[in-house]
């Protein structure tokens, strides 16, 4: 009992800060979602409209399209990161020339702030001015992410892969390092090849780690704003207007706080559902792995 | 002591030193040097006359005022030149934040909406003033001056401001901002190319008229087409177009292109607040659709590849890099493009002209029934929530001083006072910018600022996606404007306009 009280007492400051900085704003956003509040409306301030904002959302084709774009982006970016990350982690388990240097350098993108990543890639890919379009033009490829939606989409995926694959690699590397050696030695003695070892041993044993990395990357990728905003502004047209940018434009330039709040709450709901599904899978995987 | 202990001790020392450094108070400013005592037998030198500014600022010495503006040449000049001089003269510290256009608006609007009093002076662009007036965000400077005559500089001379100041006044003629920048969005062209005999001959052969700055949109299109073909291997294109996924693309249409095609005030009927032509608006009219197709579809073919990633800054940079033969460029960039060889490759080759217009538009502008383009600019205003209005007002007057305007105009190609047109520095610079200042003085009345919309910042984002989709080819210009006009009507109704 006494130790419970001490534990709660020690946790109290953190909980207070979390409550003030996390829960309070959240409840305020939920509250504002039931109002029409635009800074430049004829009637200033909050005007109660009930569930009107949520009703509008369901039929907002642009908003729904932005969710679809975000899902597509997340699928491609995260899939490539997982595959590349696994490959790199496997490579780093072996010795090769320059391994030390590679280990020092490959994680550097993680240290760069997202807005700086976006700005750097913008300079790299600026049509008519950046080195990437210039050198691609030399080999006959007209690369222009301001004009061709496919180029813009691919570049946003590539930028995200560049930024976050090191995180996935590090996560897998930690998992691989913690795996017991005996099953692998036995498999090799039994004559299993590398592909069979990967498929029947490594991946199943690594399942909790894979799901954890997947969970974290999906959450992040769905929320992406800064890098893509800097790189493409959401263009060309609306082709890279992912849901984060869409909400940003409603809340900040348009100052439609009521509608933007409703959007944020709805997105939070989707995220919670997705989290729950993934967490259930992780818990089940852990149970099966006996941890 | 074991290695582990040493490790923990060193870590603790590092953390402690970081905590101490972060808690250290800021270094006290150096005390001003005391005047030297006169040597024995010498008379003390006469005391330096204290300026009006020093006297007026005496009660506010040591106060820090904070302000925000867009990162443009005029604002940077204020931040880097005028603010330090003001601080030295008055002892009032100026923390002047210059940032991106959208961040500037986001921060100042939030501050004024919440009444937090973070900023003591804010950038009031000509187009946002109506919204700010409706929300009563800004201090009535006219009343403030009446109540605080001791803070009014004798040579402020409000009558010396150009008519641009009228944009910052309410119905009673009370001023809510002191202008610091005003410029026209003009038609810039490459004089060296237009005057090249070979180019002239080739152009005349193809199109049958003598090459000169376009006065109609048909001519503009032919010039753009010609130079794109002619400049194929020279990285030269026929025109700039602001076509990035950014509000700049929308502004180019509503501020410059639509008016020059006879579509005024964004195509919104200000009597019933409707944009659809069925309800008296003109945003979805045939003329508007022609204008949008011409600029964001046809001219885009003759623009540099970076056009679709360009905002107003990149467009100016493209022209300065010699990549376009002509373009519509904000006047704040005209001076450095024409004269600064460290940033521009076309120094000495920049021509300035009135933008081309559709038939009848110039006559309407001359009769004050329309306008041919955008008279852009901004002022500094004092939020009602400011806690240092007196100190801020002294700063506003400082940056508007008549004796500063010549250098200010030379540095940032803006003029807000009538007297500045006769300043020797401006007269000297004018020929170097191909008469831009003369054009501004004489033809300025043909241009106009943004319409008096209290909902500017809310409606423009409604129009943005339709312009962007037109540029990317997702929709035709015709469908874009049909949908845009309906969307604007719906949004205006939601805001309480045009029920």
HADDOCK unambig.tbl for C-alpha pairs under 7 A between the chains (distance, minus, plus):
assign (segid A and resid 40 and name CA) (segid B and resid 131 and name CA) 6.41 0.50 0.50
assign (segid A and resid 40 and name CA) (segid B and resid 454 and name CA) 6.69 0.50 0.50
assign (segid A and resid 40 and name CA) (segid B and resid 455 and name CA) 5.40 0.50 0.50
assign (segid A and resid 40 and name CA) (segid B and resid 458 and name CA) 6.86 0.50 0.50
assign (segid A and resid 41 and name CA) (segid B and resid 495 and name CA) 4.56 0.50 0.50
assign (segid A and resid 41 and name CA) (segid B and resid 496 and name CA) 6.63 0.50 0.50
assign (segid A and resid 42 and name CA) (segid B and resid 495 and name CA) 5.76 0.50 0.50
assign (segid A and resid 42 and name CA) (segid B and resid 496 and name CA) 5.33 0.50 0.50
assign (segid A and resid 126 and name CA) (segid B and resid 306 and name CA) 6.65 0.50 0.50
assign (segid A and resid 127 and name CA) (segid B and resid 305 and name CA) 5.63 0.50 0.50
assign (segid A and resid 127 and name CA) (segid B and resid 306 and name CA) 4.59 0.50 0.50
assign (segid A and resid 128 and name CA) (segid B and resid 305 and name CA) 5.68 0.50 0.50
assign (segid A and resid 128 and name CA) (segid B and resid 306 and name CA) 5.39 0.50 0.50
assign (segid A and resid 146 and name CA) (segid B and resid 308 and name CA) 4.69 0.50 0.50
assign (segid A and resid 146 and name CA) (segid B and resid 309 and name CA) 5.00 0.50 0.50
assign (segid A and resid 147 and name CA) (segid B and resid 308 and name CA) 5.96 0.50 0.50
assign (segid A and resid 147 and name CA) (segid B and resid 472 and name CA) 6.37 0.50 0.50
assign (segid A and resid 233 and name CA) (segid B and resid 245 and name CA) 5.47 0.50 0.50
assign (segid A and resid 233 and name CA) (segid B and resid 246 and name CA) 6.51 0.50 0.50
assign (segid A and resid 234 and name CA) (segid B and resid 245 and name CA) 6.57 0.50 0.50
assign (segid A and resid 235 and name CA) (segid B and resid 245 and name CA) 5.15 0.50 0.50
assign (segid A and resid 236 and name CA) (segid B and resid 245 and name CA) 6.14 0.50 0.50
assign (segid A and resid 236 and name CA) (segid B and resid 472 and name CA) 5.54 0.50 0.50
assign (segid A and resid 237 and name CA) (segid B and resid 245 and name CA) 6.37 0.50 0.50
assign (segid A and resid 237 and name CA) (segid B and resid 465 and name CA) 6.80 0.50 0.50
assign (segid A and resid 237 and name CA) (segid B and resid 468 and name CA) 4.35 0.50 0.50
assign (segid A and resid 237 and name CA) (segid B and resid 469 and name CA) 4.25 0.50 0.50
assign (segid A and resid 237 and name CA) (segid B and resid 471 and name CA) 6.67 0.50 0.50
assign (segid A and resid 237 and name CA) (segid B and resid 472 and name CA) 5.00 0.50 0.50
assign (segid A and resid 238 and name CA) (segid B and resid 465 and name CA) 6.94 0.50 0.50
assign (segid A and resid 238 and name CA) (segid B and resid 469 and name CA) 6.62 0.50 0.50
assign (segid A and resid 252 and name CA) (segid B and resid 106 and name CA) 6.22 0.50 0.50
assign (segid A and resid 253 and name CA) (segid B and resid 106 and name CA) 6.92 0.50 0.50
assign (segid A and resid 253 and name CA) (segid B and resid 457 and name CA) 6.68 0.50 0.50
assign (segid A and resid 253 and name CA) (segid B and resid 461 and name CA) 6.95 0.50 0.50
assign (segid A and resid 254 and name CA) (segid B and resid 457 and name CA) 6.06 0.50 0.50
assign (segid A and resid 254 and name CA) (segid B and resid 458 and name CA) 4.56 0.50 0.50
assign (segid A and resid 254 and name CA) (segid B and resid 461 and name CA) 5.94 0.50 0.50
assign (segid A and resid 255 and name CA) (segid B and resid 458 and name CA) 6.71 0.50 0.50
